[in-house]
Amino acid sequence: MRVAVVGATGAVGSTMLDVLRERSFPADEVVPFASERSAGRVIAWGDESLTVAPLTDETIHSFDIALFSAGSGVSAEWAPRFADAGAVVVDNSSQWRMHDDVPLVVSEVNPEALDGHKGIVANPNCTTMQTVVALGPILKQSGIERVVMSSYQAVSGTGQRAVEELHDQVEAQLHAREVPAPQVYPHQIAFNVLPQVETFKDGDEYTTEERKCMRETSKILGRDDIGVSATCARVPVYTGHSVSANVQTRDPLSPEECRALLARAPGVTVIDDPANGLYPTALDAAGRDDVLVGRIRSDPSHERCLNLWIVGNNLRKGAATNAVQVAELLNVRGLLRATPAA
């Protein structure tokens, strides 16, 4: 099996390479792809060295799987080319998520959506991803009528330049130097909270990130009748997104029943003893693939509402790990194509 990793030198792409090795993915060959300026660069991969290849019509043939994390523009151009050359593409950008003929898959929630794929599978938004891992079991058990989610998102979700911007601003402030003007975000992110993740478009009062959370949640859960509202904020945290979710169920579900349900759910770890300071934090998610859930409690304003605190690693489960898990599902379910697409 030959696996391509497109965008391999970025934060998510390099994490994809790590996860492939950690999970012993059955690849006979892994080829990293990146921009022309990175072509020829050698990447250490366990005991092996991988050489970065450029994206050309000649280099993309004979792959079984292509994991993409190179942005929507690259995905729009090159994902169909890989698919036409016979690979199944698992794309981490927003390019294909809402296409009706492209499955949007979270491995623990809707693996059946992979059946009948047409060569491209979409990886959800990282905030949506961790939230639906917790919502999926609740939907099956008690139904869901409405979700109100508020996110507290780490700067690594924006990219390496944002991580550096936070670091430089914090360092300047701690040493009583003039804080560098923001370049990545519209305001200083150090010691601040910004009620904006991504952009506002065409007079929309919701950001593109909030729209993703709302639309993708409905698509993954397979229910257009679930009301979803989202507010997304950027916080001065390097890695690890946190979400406060208010979940209105169709049938009654007590906090005790919810804890037991999620404790049995795949990909979920319940940490919920707040009186003793036990609840998920962004730091707890470091290096982990499971979604952490705590602060499970009744909403006193509604008899069929629960509040949950959900934390996930945005680079791992929120992006790279789920992509590799989807590749594993494609392999074990016999959904890899051996011939080029029509």
PyMOL commands that set and color helices and strands:
alter all, ss='L'
color gray80, all
select helices_A, chain A and resi 11-22+36-38+72-84+111-114+126-142+155-157+160-174+208-221+255-264+274-276+283-285+316-332
alter helices_A, ss='H'
color red, helices_A
select strands_A, chain A and resi 2-6+29-34+42-45+48-51+53-54+65-68+88-91+120-122+144-153+227-234+241-249+268-270+291-298+305-312
alter strands_A, ss='S'
color yellow, strands_A
deselect
rebuild
show_as cartoon
